[in-house]
Each structure stands twice: as structure tokens, then as C-alpha cells.
Amino acid sequence: AQTVTQSQPEMSVQEAETVTLSCTYDTSESDYYLFWYKQPPSRQMILVIRQEAYKQQNATENRFSVNFQKAAKSFSLKISDSQLGDAAMYFCAYRFPSNTGKLIFGQGTTLQVKP
Amino acid sequence: EAGVTQSPTHLIKTRGQQATLRCSPISGHTSVYWYQQALGLGLQFLLWYDEGEERNRGNFPPRFSGRQFPNYSSELNVNALELEDSALYLCASSSPYNSPLHFGNGTRLTVT
């Protein structure tokens, strides 16, 4: 069965610094999708970045980038120039390639940004 | 563009009662998903509706059910509420089915 593991329950970073959140997953599929979602205290899950497994190039969205290592089944999120508004819980998620409509989420990492 | 809207924001019920949660997807989205976020358990997939049909369900008992209406809005019903049903219930929508999910703010269900 597919699983997603986030081994860091909590992380902290100084404002303007860089932080990397870890995620590993297990799957026997060769094609799938990976996502990072952010959940601030407002509770809404916000899509941060997505990666298609067939793409070798790492996805980037402004200050957010990923390090996708397919062979190692690793999908880490790097946040550069951290801002106070980045403080939230971050979830890594795996999506099946077939039509299941299902996302498997990791347990989440709470990110604290210190001024 | 209005996002995914969920109602009510909070819901308090007694054990054994029924709860009904509602979700309106983003305009143009035909797929609606329901997730349960219980403390300490992360997000668990509940149900997926597309074009009015239930397409997939997670590992939850039959007392969790729902439907999708012709306007693509959706309802989640939880019968015979148990204390462990207390959780944040998140609704998401997408279109087509393999595009990223957009989530609402959730309904906080408390069972006493």
C-alpha cells in the first residue's frame, strides 16, 4: 500500500532564512503526482507546489522549490527567504496515477517562523 | 472566483445523532472530495463524487455516506455519531479529476 512519511513533526526557521521539510513515500507505481499543501490556523489547505513523477525537473514556485529524488522516493520542500506568513502545518501528499480521486497525506510538519 | 465553501463552520452533536455537512465546489468543478482530519490521525480520504456518482470511498463504515447534486454541490451524512467522529471535515473540488484539489475551510464536528 502507498504510504507517505513526514519524519519531522516540528521545524523552526529564522525569518529570511531557508528551511527544508522532508517527505518520503512508498509506491510501486512509476507514474504519480506529489504535492505539498500548507494549512495555516485558518484551516484551509492551500496548494503550495506539485510535481509529476515523469518530470525529472524539480518544480519551483517563487520561494518554494522541491528536491524530487524518484529512485530514493524522496520529495522535500525548500522554503527560501522564509516569511512570518509561512508559519503553518505543511502536508506532503501522493496522488495515484489512476482515476481514484484519492490523495494519501503524510502526518504533517508544523513550521514555526521566528522574527 | 469563489473558492470551495463549506457549511456549517462548526457543528455540535450528541452521540447517536446524525450530522449533515455541506460543500459547494468551485464553479466549473465537477469532482468533490471529502476528507476527515482527526487529531493525531492526519487526513483520511472519505469519499469522491464526480458527475453525481460516488466514484471511490475510503476505509470508513457505511454510516458515512453522501451525495452529489446536479449543481455539483455535495452533502456528507454521518449517522449514529460516535465520539471518535469528532474531527475537521474538509471538502475539496477539482476539474478534471486529475488536476490539483482545492480545499474549503472545513466543518469542525464535535460529538459529545
Chai-1 contact restraints between the chains, C-beta under 6 A:
chainA,res_idxA,chainB,res_idxB,connection_type,confidence,min_distance_angstrom,max_distance_angstrom,comment,restraint_id
A,R43,B,N105,contact,1.0,0.0,6.0,A-B,restraint_1
A,R43,B,G106,contact,1.0,0.0,6.0,A-B,restraint_2
A,Q44,B,F103,contact,1.0,0.0,6.0,A-B,restraint_3
A,Q44,B,N105,contact,1.0,0.0,6.0,A-B,restraint_4
A,M45,B,F103,contact,1.0,0.0,6.0,A-B,restraint_5
A,L47,B,P100,contact,1.0,0.0,6.0,A-B,restraint_6
A,R50,B,P100,contact,1.0,0.0,6.0,A-B,restraint_7
A,T100,B,N56,contact,1.0,0.0,6.0,A-B,restraint_8
A,G101,B,W48,contact,1.0,0.0,6.0,A-B,restraint_9
A,G101,B,R55,contact,1.0,0.0,6.0,A-B,restraint_10
A,G101,B,N56,contact,1.0,0.0,6.0,A-B,restraint_11
A,G101,B,Y97,contact,1.0,0.0,6.0,A-B,restraint_12
A,K102,B,F45,contact,1.0,0.0,6.0,A-B,restraint_13
A,F105,B,G42,contact,1.0,0.0,6.0,A-B,restraint_14
A,F105,B,L43,contact,1.0,0.0,6.0,A-B,restraint_15
A,Q107,B,G42,contact,1.0,0.0,6.0,A-B,restraint_16
